[in-house]
Amino acid sequence: MSLAACAAMVERGDPDRFAATMAAPPTARAVLFPLYAFNLEVARAPWMTQEAMIAEMRLQFWRDAVAEAAEGRVRAHEVVTPLAQVIRDHALPVAVLDAIVAARRWDIYRDAFADRAAFDAHLADTAGGLMWLAALALGAPAVAEPAVRDAGWAMGLANWLRAVPELEARGRIPLVDGRAEAVAALAGDGLARLWRAMPALRRLPGSAMPALWAGWQTSGLLALAQREPGRVAAGALHLTEFQKRGGLLWRAFTGRP
């Protein structure tokens, strides 16, 4: 029932990851759904209240739950319980899970990123860390970590660019430099990371490939942002349904990243 609850949560709150996970074998889904539900819960925790202290407490709940799970103490919770099973079964590094939670403190406050390095670190800790955890749990070797994290960073950037108008509407400053030329250059950086990672990603064992499928729109979205950066501010950064469905079907059929 907890796994089903995680799946339902991801279906409602993160439909792209849900579609990618449903294309994976059932054994992979049992790993991915708890991780993605955890990510979703952590990502939305700062937005559930306008009180900074309460938001901090919500994030602390997840930091404590992860630390306890690593020690064998499991809270009865629809996400924590299956997540703890994944952590134990696959010896996932708690530091990576903790970094995902800690990075979400940015969402609580209205401060801009200090510089490009701070922005890069945020994507590395959130999207990059999540993709690495998923791949590691599905059998990726440790040597693949830099490549998987690069792919996750690129995916995180694509999703971040799609979220820019909403973040600005909520009073946040999502980009270090929001000029069109800077957005185009940033998208180009994401594409460069993705292409740099691709040779190593293609060598991953087949069991780990579903961890990468959540990023099936990444290259298309970043290429579009690079060509037409004005789409980011306009909230028009999206692929056609044909492009979306075709990209995921191709990966599921071929088993490629």
C-alpha positions as CSV (number, residue, x, y, z in Angstrom):
1,M,0.0,0.0,0.0
2,S,2.9,2.4,0.7
3,L,4.3,1.8,-2.7
4,A,0.9,2.4,-4.3
5,A,0.6,5.6,-2.3
6,C,4.0,6.8,-3.6
7,A,3.0,6.0,-7.1
8,A,-0.3,7.9,-6.8
9,M,1.6,10.9,-5.3
10,V,4.1,11.0,-8.2
11,E,1.3,10.6,-10.7
12,R,-0.5,13.7,-9.3
13,G,2.5,15.9,-8.5
14,D,5.2,14.9,-11.1
15,P,3.5,13.4,-14.1
16,D,6.6,13.4,-16.3
17,R,8.5,11.2,-13.8
18,F,5.4,9.1,-13.4
19,A,5.3,8.4,-17.1
20,A,9.0,7.6,-17.3
21,T,8.7,5.2,-14.3
22,M,5.7,3.4,-15.7
23,A,7.8,2.6,-18.8
24,A,10.3,0.8,-16.5
25,P,10.0,-2.8,-15.3
26,P,8.1,-3.4,-12.0
27,T,11.3,-4.1,-10.1
28,A,12.6,-0.7,-11.0
29,R,9.3,1.0,-10.2
30,A,9.6,-0.3,-6.6
31,V,12.8,1.7,-6.3
32,L,11.9,4.8,-8.3
33,F,8.5,5.6,-6.9
34,P,9.7,5.9,-3.2
35,L,12.6,8.1,-4.3
36,Y,10.5,10.3,-6.5
37,A,7.8,10.6,-3.9
38,F,10.5,11.6,-1.4
39,N,11.7,14.2,-3.8
40,L,8.2,15.6,-4.4
41,E,7.5,15.8,-0.7
42,V,10.7,17.6,0.0
43,A,10.3,20.0,-3.0
44,R,6.9,21.1,-1.9
45,A,7.5,21.3,1.8
46,P,8.7,24.9,1.7
47,W,5.7,26.0,-0.3
48,M,3.0,24.6,2.1
49,T,3.3,27.5,4.5
50,Q,4.4,31.2,4.5
51,E,6.0,30.8,7.9
52,A,9.7,30.2,7.5
53,M,10.1,28.4,10.8
54,I,7.4,25.9,10.0
55,A,8.9,25.3,6.5
56,E,12.3,24.7,8.2
57,M,10.6,22.2,10.5
58,R,9.0,20.4,7.6
59,L,12.4,20.0,5.9
60,Q,14.0,18.9,9.2
61,F,11.4,16.2,9.5
62,W,12.8,14.7,6.2
63,R,16.4,15.1,7.3
64,D,15.6,13.3,10.6
65,A,13.6,10.6,8.8
66,V,16.4,9.8,6.4
67,A,19.0,9.7,9.1
68,E,16.9,7.4,11.2
69,A,16.2,5.1,8.3
70,A,19.9,4.7,7.7
71,E,20.2,3.6,11.4
72,G,17.4,1.1,11.0
73,R,14.7,3.2,12.7
74,V,11.8,3.6,10.4
75,R,8.9,6.0,10.9
76,A,5.4,4.8,10.0
77,H,4.7,7.0,7.0
78,E,3.4,6.4,3.5
79,V,6.7,7.7,1.9
80,V,9.3,7.2,4.7
81,T,8.5,3.5,5.1
82,P,9.1,2.4,1.5
83,L,12.0,4.9,1.2
84,A,13.7,3.4,4.2
85,Q,13.4,0.0,2.5
86,V,15.1,1.3,-0.6
87,I,17.8,3.0,1.5
88,R,18.6,-0.2,3.4
89,D,18.3,-2.6,0.4
90,H,20.6,-0.6,-1.8
91,A,22.9,1.0,0.8
92,L,22.1,4.5,-0.5
93,P,24.4,7.3,0.8
94,V,22.5,9.3,3.3
95,A,24.6,12.3,2.6
96,V,23.2,12.6,-0.9
97,L,19.6,12.3,0.4
98,D,20.3,14.9,3.1
99,A,21.8,17.3,0.5
100,I,18.6,17.1,-1.5
101,V,16.6,18.2,1.5
102,A,19.1,20.9,2.6
103,A,19.1,22.5,-0.8
104,R,15.4,23.1,-0.6
105,R,16.0,25.7,2.1
106,W,16.5,28.1,-0.9
107,D,12.8,27.8,-1.6
108,I,11.8,29.1,1.8
109,Y,13.4,32.5,1.5
110,R,13.5,35.2,-1.2
111,D,17.3,35.7,-1.5
112,A,18.8,35.4,-5.0
113,F,21.5,32.9,-5.7
114,A,24.8,34.5,-4.7
115,D,26.4,33.6,-8.0
116,R,26.4,31.1,-10.8
117,A,28.4,28.6,-8.6
118,A,25.6,28.7,-6.1
119,F,23.0,28.1,-8.8
120,D,25.0,25.2,-10.2
121,A,25.3,23.6,-6.7
122,H,21.6,23.8,-6.2
123,L,20.9,21.8,-9.3
124,A,23.7,19.4,-8.5
125,D,22.4,18.7,-5.1
126,T,18.7,18.3,-6.1
127,A,18.2,16.9,-9.6
128,G,21.8,15.6,-9.9
129,G,21.7,13.9,-6.6
130,L,18.3,12.4,-7.2
131,M,19.3,10.9,-10.5
132,W,22.4,9.4,-9.0
133,L,20.5,7.8,-6.2
134,A,18.1,6.3,-8.6
135,A,20.8,5.0,-10.9
136,L,22.9,3.7,-8.0
137,A,19.9,1.8,-6.5
138,L,19.3,0.2,-9.9
139,G,22.8,-1.1,-10.3
140,A,24.9,1.7,-11.7
141,P,28.6,1.4,-10.8
142,A,30.3,4.1,-8.7
143,V,32.5,5.2,-11.6
144,A,29.4,6.4,-13.4
145,E,28.5,9.0,-10.8
146,P,29.9,12.1,-12.5
147,A,28.1,11.3,-15.8
148,V,24.8,10.5,-14.1
149,R,25.0,13.6,-12.1
150,D,25.7,15.7,-15.2
151,A,22.6,14.2,-16.8
152,G,20.6,15.0,-13.7
153,W,21.9,18.5,-13.6
154,A,20.9,19.1,-17.2
155,M,17.4,17.7,-16.5
156,G,17.2,19.9,-13.4
157,L,18.1,22.9,-15.5
158,A,15.4,22.1,-18.1
159,N,12.8,21.8,-15.4
160,W,14.0,24.9,-13.7
161,L,13.7,27.0,-16.9
162,R,10.1,25.8,-17.3
163,A,9.4,26.9,-13.7
164,V,10.9,30.4,-14.0
165,P,7.6,32.2,-14.4
166,E,6.0,30.5,-11.5
167,L,9.0,31.1,-9.2
168,E,9.0,34.8,-10.2
169,A,5.3,35.0,-9.5
170,R,6.0,33.6,-6.0
171,G,8.5,36.3,-5.3
172,R,11.7,34.3,-6.0
173,I,14.7,35.3,-8.2
174,P,15.3,32.0,-10.0
175,L,18.1,33.1,-12.4
176,V,21.5,34.8,-11.7
177,D,21.1,36.5,-15.1
178,G,17.7,36.5,-16.8
179,R,18.7,38.2,-20.0
180,A,17.8,36.3,-23.2
181,E,21.5,35.8,-24.2
182,A,22.4,34.6,-20.7
183,V,19.5,32.1,-20.7
184,A,20.6,30.8,-24.1
185,A,24.1,30.4,-22.9
186,L,22.9,28.6,-19.7
187,A,20.8,26.2,-21.8
188,G,23.9,25.6,-24.0
189,D,25.9,24.7,-20.8
190,G,23.2,22.1,-19.9
191,L,23.4,20.6,-23.4
192,A,27.2,20.4,-23.2
193,R,27.0,18.6,-19.9
194,L,24.5,16.1,-21.3
195,W,26.5,15.3,-24.4
196,R,29.7,15.0,-22.3
197,A,28.0,12.5,-20.1
198,M,26.4,10.4,-22.9
199,P,29.3,8.0,-23.7
200,A,29.5,6.9,-20.1
201,L,25.7,6.7,-19.8
202,R,25.5,4.4,-22.7
203,R,27.8,2.0,-20.9
204,L,25.5,1.7,-17.8
205,P,23.9,-1.7,-17.2
206,G,20.5,-2.1,-18.6
207,S,19.0,-2.3,-15.2
208,A,20.1,1.3,-14.4
209,M,18.7,2.8,-17.6
210,P,15.2,3.6,-16.2
211,A,16.9,6.1,-13.8
212,L,17.8,8.2,-16.8
213,W,14.4,8.1,-18.5
214,A,12.9,10.8,-16.3
215,G,15.1,13.2,-18.3
216,W,13.7,12.1,-21.7
217,Q,12.7,15.7,-22.5
218,T,15.9,17.3,-21.4
219,S,17.8,17.7,-24.7
220,G,14.7,18.9,-26.6
221,L,13.8,21.5,-23.9
222,L,17.4,22.8,-23.6
223,A,17.8,23.0,-27.4
224,L,14.6,25.0,-27.6
225,A,15.7,27.3,-24.8
226,Q,19.0,27.9,-26.5
227,R,17.3,28.7,-29.9
228,E,14.4,30.7,-28.4
229,P,15.3,31.9,-24.9
230,G,12.3,34.2,-24.8
231,R,10.1,31.2,-24.3
232,V,11.5,30.8,-20.7
233,A,10.1,34.2,-19.5
234,A,6.9,33.7,-21.4
235,G,6.2,30.3,-19.8
236,A,6.2,28.7,-23.3
237,L,9.1,26.2,-22.9
238,H,7.5,22.9,-23.8
239,L,7.7,20.2,-26.4
240,T,4.8,19.0,-28.6
241,E,2.9,15.9,-27.4
242,F,4.4,14.0,-30.4
243,Q,7.9,14.9,-29.3
244,K,7.2,14.0,-25.7
245,R,5.6,10.7,-26.3
246,G,8.0,9.7,-29.1
247,G,11.1,10.4,-27.0
248,L,9.9,8.3,-24.1
249,L,8.6,5.4,-26.3
250,W,12.0,5.3,-28.1
251,R,13.9,5.0,-24.8
252,A,11.5,2.3,-23.4
253,F,11.7,0.4,-26.7
254,T,15.5,0.6,-27.1
255,G,16.5,0.6,-23.4
256,R,18.8,3.6,-24.2
257,P,19.5,6.7,-22.0
